[in-house]
Amino acid sequence: MSTDTRQVDLVDDAVVGNLARAALFAALTGVFAYVSFQLPVTSVPFTLQVLGVFLAGAFLGPAWGAGSMTLYLLAGAVGAPVFAYGAAGVGVLFGQWGGYLWSYPFAAGVVGLAAHGTGDRRDPREVGLARLVGGMAAATLVVYTFGTVGYAVVGDVSFAAAVLAAAVPFVPAELLKMAAAVAVVRSDAVVAR
């Protein structure tokens, strides 16, 4: 019986690389959550988390971008302080802001699909600006839909009141996050391998 394992790959190198990148973008989104502050017009905090969602989708593609954000949610659910204000735990996922968090895998998938389609992942710097921005705009709609519905259900408020509190105040900031994401994706300093 041979015990030589030098030629055995338990996990493909591409999978290992993708897992590492997914973990990196999950961690980056957690870091962005620490940029949290309250706007005077709503109880929903402003954070930079959606910037992490945009970047994960743009760089990792639909499947690994969604996987990265799922990893982010799992990390927060088991106690890593990666949600807004350094919060953690399953309770956050079912709280007033939980709808936003649940949307992140779907939103990253939307950006990834817009940027890369269903084929192989490509250099995001080569993605057309209209596709990139369109994907981020669609992802923002996903985030706002989940967030607003969650806010309305948990807060026991009307959908119209939820839209005014949980979506409208954040539109200008989302435009800035989109611009920042496009700048990062188009940067020559970023290697997209």
C-alpha positions in Angstrom: 0.0 0.0 0.0 1.4 3.3 -1.1 1.3 6.3 1.2 2.8 8.8 -1.2 0.6 11.9 -1.3 2.8 14.3 -3.2 0.6 14.0 -6.4 -2.8 14.3 -4.6 -4.6 17.6 -4.7 -7.4 17.6 -2.2 -8.7 21.0 -3.3 -8.0 22.6 -6.7 -5.7 25.7 -6.6 -8.4 27.8 -8.2 -10.9 27.0 -5.4 -8.3 27.8 -2.8 -7.6 31.2 -4.4 -11.3 32.0 -4.8 -11.9 31.1 -1.1 -9.1 33.3 0.0 -10.4 36.2 -2.1 -14.0 35.6 -0.8 -12.7 35.7 2.8 -10.8 38.9 2.0 -13.8 40.7 0.6 -15.9 39.4 3.6 -13.3 40.9 5.9 -13.2 44.1 3.9 -17.0 44.5 4.2 -16.7 43.9 8.0 -14.1 46.7 8.1 -16.4 49.0 6.1 -19.1 48.3 8.7 -17.0 50.2 11.3 -17.6 53.4 9.3 -21.1 53.7 10.9 -22.9 56.8 12.0 -26.4 57.9 12.6 -28.2 60.3 10.2 -30.5 62.7 12.0 -33.5 61.7 9.8 -33.5 58.0 10.4 -32.7 55.2 12.9 -30.9 53.2 10.1 -27.1 53.8 10.4 -25.0 55.0 7.4 -22.2 52.5 6.7 -19.8 51.7 3.9 -20.8 48.0 3.8 -22.5 48.3 0.4 -19.1 49.5 -1.0 -17.8 46.1 0.0 -20.7 44.4 -1.7 -20.1 46.3 -4.9 -16.4 45.4 -4.9 -17.0 41.7 -4.1 -19.3 41.3 -7.0 -17.1 43.3 -9.4 -13.9 41.4 -8.5 -15.2 37.9 -7.7 -18.1 37.5 -10.1 -21.6 36.4 -9.3 -21.0 33.1 -7.5 -17.9 33.9 -5.5 -19.2 37.5 -4.8 -22.4 36.0 -3.3 -20.3 33.4 -1.5 -18.1 36.1 0.0 -21.1 38.0 1.4 -22.6 34.8 2.7 -19.3 34.2 4.5 -19.6 37.7 5.9 -23.1 37.0 7.2 -22.0 33.7 8.8 -19.1 35.4 10.5 -21.4 38.0 12.0 -24.0 35.4 13.0 -21.5 33.4 14.9 -20.2 36.4 16.8 -17.5 38.2 14.8 -18.2 41.9 15.3 -18.5 42.7 11.6 -21.9 44.4 11.5 -22.6 48.2 11.9 -21.2 49.6 15.1 -19.3 46.4 15.7 -22.4 44.4 16.4 -22.6 40.7 16.0 -25.0 37.8 16.4 -28.1 36.2 14.9 -30.3 38.9 16.5 -28.8 41.5 14.2 -29.9 39.5 11.2 -33.5 39.6 12.4 -33.4 43.1 13.8 -34.5 46.4 12.3 -31.5 46.5 9.9 -31.4 42.8 9.1 -33.0 43.1 5.7 -30.1 45.1 4.4 -27.7 42.4 5.6 -29.7 39.5 4.0 -29.6 41.4 0.7 -25.8 41.4 0.4 -25.2 38.0 -1.2 -27.9 38.7 -3.8 -26.6 42.2 -4.4 -23.1 41.0 -4.9 -24.4 38.4 -7.3 -26.2 41.0 -9.3 -23.0 43.2 -9.6 -21.0 40.1 -10.5 -23.5 39.0 -13.1 -23.5 42.5 -14.7 -19.7 42.6 -14.7 -18.9 39.1 -15.7 -22.0 37.4 -17.0 -22.3 33.7 -16.5 -19.0 32.7 -18.0 -15.5 32.9 -16.6 -14.5 35.8 -14.4 -12.5 38.5 -16.3 -10.5 41.5 -15.5 -13.1 44.0 -14.1 -11.1 46.9 -15.5 -12.3 45.7 -19.0 -16.0 45.8 -18.0 -17.9 48.6 -19.7 -18.8 51.5 -17.5 -22.5 51.2 -18.3 -22.6 47.5 -17.3 -20.7 48.2 -14.1 -22.8 51.1 -13.0 -26.0 49.4 -14.1 -25.1 46.4 -12.0 -24.4 48.5 -9.0 -27.7 50.4 -9.5 -29.6 47.1 -9.7 -27.8 45.9 -6.6 -28.7 49.0 -4.8 -32.4 48.3 -5.6 -31.9 44.8 -4.2 -30.4 46.2 -1.0 -33.1 48.9 -0.6 -35.9 46.4 -1.3 -34.7 43.9 1.3 -33.8 46.7 3.8 -37.0 48.6 3.4 -39.2 45.5 3.7 -37.2 44.3 6.8 -37.5 47.8 8.3 -41.2 47.9 7.8 -41.9 44.4 9.1 -39.6 44.6 12.2 -40.5 48.2 12.9 -44.2 47.6 12.3 -44.4 50.7 10.1 -46.0 51.3 6.7 -44.0 50.5 3.6 -44.2 54.2 2.6 -42.8 55.3 6.0 -40.1 52.6 5.7 -39.1 53.9 2.2 -38.8 57.5 3.6 -36.7 56.3 6.6 -34.7 53.3 5.2 -34.0 54.2 1.5 -34.5 57.9 0.5 -31.9 59.4 2.9 -29.2 57.1 1.6 -29.5 57.7 -2.2 -26.8 60.4 -2.4 -24.4 58.2 -0.4 -25.0 55.2 -2.7 -24.1 57.3 -5.7 -20.8 58.2 -3.9 -20.2 54.5 -3.1 -20.8 53.6 -6.7 -18.3 56.2 -7.9 -15.7 54.9 -5.3 -16.3 51.3 -6.4 -15.8 52.3 -10.1 -12.6 54.2 -9.2 -11.2 51.1 -7.4 -12.2 48.7 -10.1 -10.7 50.9 -12.8 -7.5 51.6 -10.9 -4.3 50.3 -12.4 -3.0 49.7 -8.9 -5.5 46.9 -8.4 -4.6 43.4 -9.8 -7.7 41.4 -10.6 -6.2 37.9 -10.8 
